[in-house]
């Protein structure tokens, strides 16, 4: 009886192992290939619990989600023989697991193929463009051509290329300092040129302003002399007219103006003999009768 129990236990364990190995599950993020001795028998896309022949069939799983291949940075020559370091990545999805299995086997095999495809396509496309073009928005057009070519070649492996992008484009370390120094020299030369042009323009503006100022002053002086001459002429004419009308009154008016200009203020005094012509217009208060001085 004891031996029978042992055999029964062994049979139950073996039956459990067989039953366990005959079922497998596929999640909603996966797709599976059922293989019999390495030969594909069917594709399973439906998530859930599935059955297979134990010990005869095995299952290989592939991801349905978007996968990413981060390529190593490569040094690529441009059309103008400048070296640039390009760091890129590729996003793809497995759309034909059977073809994928037959061509590359697994994701590690696909990485090797993508490295060759992406690297050669980048070299071909970047080799047609100058470094100045690569550093402008025109680079997006170049990457569009790269993505199209990689997508066309990747169909043979059962994958769909979603996008090929560049993370960064750098100069090689040995060239960076030399290019930086050359750019710095060019900027300094440009700055000196701009300063020289600014100084030249400044001198031109100052010279033009000085010229205009001299012209304005000359015209103002000319006009002032003309006005002064006209004023003097008009004044002399007025004096002549007044003198011609009444010579005595004119003499009196001139002497009064002279007195006003000479005797300024309320405290001005004159001490001396009345010998000036000014006193001829006033009466003589020293004699008995008042008469104008002659």
Long-range contacts (C-beta under 8 A, 24 or more apart in sequence): 17-54, 18-54, 18-55, 19-54, 21-54, 21-55, 22-51, 22-52, 22-53, 22-54, 23-49, 23-50, 23-51, 23-52, 24-49, 24-50, 24-51, 24-52, 24-59, 25-49, 25-50, 26-50, 26-61, 28-64, 29-63, 29-64, 29-65, 30-61, 30-62, 30-63, 30-64, 31-61, 31-62, 31-64, 31-94, 31-97, 32-59, 32-60, 32-61, 32-62, 32-97, 33-59, 33-60, 33-62, 33-97, 33-98, 33-101, 34-58, 34-59, 35-59, 35-60, 40-98, 40-101, 40-102, 43-97, 43-98, 60-101, 60-106, 62-94, 62-97, 62-100, 62-101, 63-94, 63-107, 64-93, 64-94, 65-93, 66-91, 66-92, 66-93, 66-162, 67-91, 67-92, 67-93, 67-94, 67-107, 68-92, 69-110, 69-111, 69-114, 69-115, 69-118, 71-114, 71-115, 71-118, 71-119, 72-115, 73-170, 74-119, 74-122, 74-123, 75-172, 76-122, 76-123, 76-126, 76-127, 77-123, 77-126, 77-127, 78-126, 78-127, 78-129, 78-130, 78-131, 78-134, 79-127, 79-128, 79-129, 79-130, 80-130, 80-131, 80-132, 82-130, 82-131, 82-175, 83-171, 83-172, 83-175, 84-126, 84-131, 84-134, 84-169, 84-170, 84-171, 84-172, 85-169, 85-170, 85-171, 85-172, 86-122, 86-126, 86-166, 86-169, 87-166, 87-167, 87-168, 87-169, 87-170, 88-118, 88-122, 88-164, 88-165, 88-166, 88-167, 89-164, 89-165, 89-167, 90-114, 90-118, 90-150, 90-161, 90-163, 90-164, 90-165, 91-161, 91-162, 91-163, 91-164, 91-165, 92-154, 92-159, 92-160, 92-161, 92-162, 93-159, 93-160, 93-162, 94-158, 94-159, 95-158, 95-159, 95-160, 96-158, 96-159, 97-158, 98-158, 99-156, 99-157, 99-158, 100-157, 100-158, 100-159, 101-158, 102-158, 103-156, 103-157, 103-158, 104-157, 110-157, 110-159, 113-157, 114-150, 114-154, 117-150, 117-153, 117-154, 118-146, 118-150, 118-164, 121-146, 121-149, 121-150, 121-153, 122-146, 124-149, 125-149, 134-169, 135-169, 139-166, 139-169, 251-281, 252-281, 255-280, 255-281
